[in-house]
Amino acid sequence: MNLHTFAIAKMKEDCTVEKRFQSIIQTLDTAYRCLEDLMDDPIFLDTIHGDQELALDQALELIDNIKYSFEPEYTLPLVTESDRFGNADVS
């Protein structure tokens, strides 16, 4: 294991990585919203070329895909029979 791999593994153990991921996601969200706002502006759209508009659409997709890689994996909670029905008397 090299030093870089070791440092990354140590950072992942620390809760500050989660905070950093949240910060990255917030920054990507801001960039996404700003680009969306520009894409909704008719003056902006009239000023740029079709290729540039297509590139901005692709940039929005790229930002969305990058953001997805920083989001924590969603796992379904384990539900048991007693959790699902509670203490209800079904007799």
C-alpha positions as CSV (number, residue, x, y, z in Angstrom):
1,M,0.0,0.0,0.0
2,N,1.5,3.3,-1.0
3,L,1.2,6.6,0.9
4,H,-1.6,8.0,-1.2
5,T,-3.8,4.9,-0.8
6,F,-3.1,4.9,2.9
7,A,-4.1,8.5,3.2
8,I,-7.3,8.0,1.3
9,A,-8.2,5.0,3.4
10,K,-7.6,7.0,6.6
11,M,-9.7,9.9,5.4
12,K,-12.5,7.6,4.6
13,E,-12.5,6.3,8.2
14,D,-12.9,9.9,9.4
15,C,-16.3,11.5,9.5
16,T,-14.9,14.7,7.9
17,V,-15.0,12.9,4.6
18,E,-18.8,12.8,4.8
19,K,-18.8,16.5,5.5
20,R,-16.5,17.1,2.6
21,F,-18.7,15.0,0.3
22,Q,-21.7,17.1,1.4
23,S,-19.8,20.3,0.7
24,I,-18.9,18.9,-2.8
25,I,-22.5,18.0,-3.4
26,Q,-23.7,21.5,-2.4
27,T,-21.1,23.1,-4.7
28,L,-22.2,20.9,-7.6
29,D,-25.9,21.7,-6.8
30,T,-25.1,25.4,-6.9
31,A,-23.3,25.1,-10.3
32,Y,-26.2,23.0,-11.7
33,R,-28.8,25.5,-10.6
34,C,-26.8,28.4,-12.0
35,L,-26.5,26.7,-15.4
36,E,-30.2,25.8,-15.3
37,D,-31.0,29.5,-14.6
38,L,-28.9,30.5,-17.6
39,M,-30.6,27.9,-19.8
40,D,-34.0,29.4,-18.8
41,D,-32.9,32.9,-19.8
42,P,-34.1,33.7,-23.3
43,I,-31.5,36.5,-23.8
44,F,-28.7,34.1,-22.9
45,L,-30.1,31.4,-25.2
46,D,-30.5,33.9,-28.1
47,T,-26.9,34.9,-27.7
48,I,-25.2,31.5,-27.7
49,H,-24.8,29.1,-30.6
50,G,-26.7,25.7,-30.8
51,D,-23.4,23.9,-30.2
52,Q,-22.8,25.9,-27.1
53,E,-26.3,25.1,-25.9
54,L,-25.7,21.4,-26.5
55,A,-22.5,21.6,-24.6
56,L,-24.3,23.2,-21.6
57,D,-26.9,20.4,-21.7
58,Q,-24.0,17.9,-21.6
59,A,-22.4,19.9,-18.8
60,L,-25.6,19.6,-16.8
61,E,-25.6,15.9,-17.3
62,L,-21.9,15.7,-16.3
63,I,-22.5,17.6,-13.1
64,D,-25.4,15.4,-12.3
65,N,-23.4,12.2,-12.8
66,I,-20.5,13.5,-10.8
67,K,-22.8,14.5,-8.0
68,Y,-24.3,11.0,-8.0
69,S,-20.8,9.5,-7.3
70,F,-20.5,11.6,-4.1
71,E,-23.9,10.7,-2.7
72,P,-24.0,8.0,-0.1
73,E,-25.5,4.7,-1.2
74,Y,-29.1,4.3,-0.2
75,T,-29.8,1.1,1.6
76,L,-33.2,-0.2,2.5
77,P,-33.8,-0.8,6.2
78,L,-34.1,-4.4,7.3
79,V,-37.8,-4.9,8.2
80,T,-38.9,-7.8,10.3
81,E,-42.4,-9.2,10.7
82,S,-42.9,-7.6,14.1
83,D,-41.7,-4.2,12.7
84,R,-44.1,-4.5,9.7
85,F,-47.2,-5.3,11.6
86,G,-46.3,-3.8,15.0
87,N,-48.3,-5.0,18.0
88,A,-51.6,-5.2,16.1
89,D,-53.8,-8.1,17.0
90,V,-54.8,-9.6,13.6
91,S,-56.9,-12.4,15.1
